[in-house]
């Protein structure tokens, strides 16, 4: 078993044979702020790492020999230079292998919110224009008016294992969005989500999901850890249920990560945070 760990000091690897004794190796890309590192389940020798090296800017590195060596990709995600809106990718926050039927395809989510696709195992990246150039994108994303203090970002890219054209994304801020045509068109999926920081309690977009996961055993089951609670939805329903109300009251349901049980669709793990005025956020122990 191997765990890839992204930190502000580089990427580390933990390996174990019995889940009791772990061996640490690394860091690789020392000095880089690492946002995400992902091993390709379709070809485990391939690993992609999204990082940023200070004044050298953001980029993506990839390995074709299970992490023994990494090389910078030829063309990382970038908005067109001629774009009048002036968007510039600050960093790549999320990396997602594509569908099993598309072995060379990867997706990337950036800060500010942008969606990119690679068809050559992550070496070159192009915009998913159906999202990046959607006429509603500026309103969905807030364009700098809302989001985390260290930058709004697109994350939680989920590909339905039954259908390569069916996708979910999460945006902090913006909300959860769904595509049924491989990213050509998008629709918000945020009914039932609380948004204490928005003027309308039933806002269609502008929400702050922290992590969104579809269950591989039943992709109609979707979990979400939001800035305002823990939620679940069973498609084709369009309204989320706040299952975080079942959390102990003294802990609450504010948090960031969601981990799904690999064999039980009704079980997941979350990491509660102090959701009061403490900043940076601090995990509860």
Secondary structure by P-SEA (a helix, b strand, c coil): cbbbbbcccbbbbbbbccccbbbbbccccccccccccccccccccbbbbbbbccccccbbbbbcccccbbbbcccccccccccccccccccccbbbbcccccccbbbbbcccbbbbbbcccccbbbbcccccccccccccccccccccccbbbbccccccccccccbbbbbccccbbbbcccccbbbbccccccccccccccccccccccbbbbbcccccbbbbbcccccccccccccccccccccccccccccccbbbbccccccbbbbbbccccccccccccc
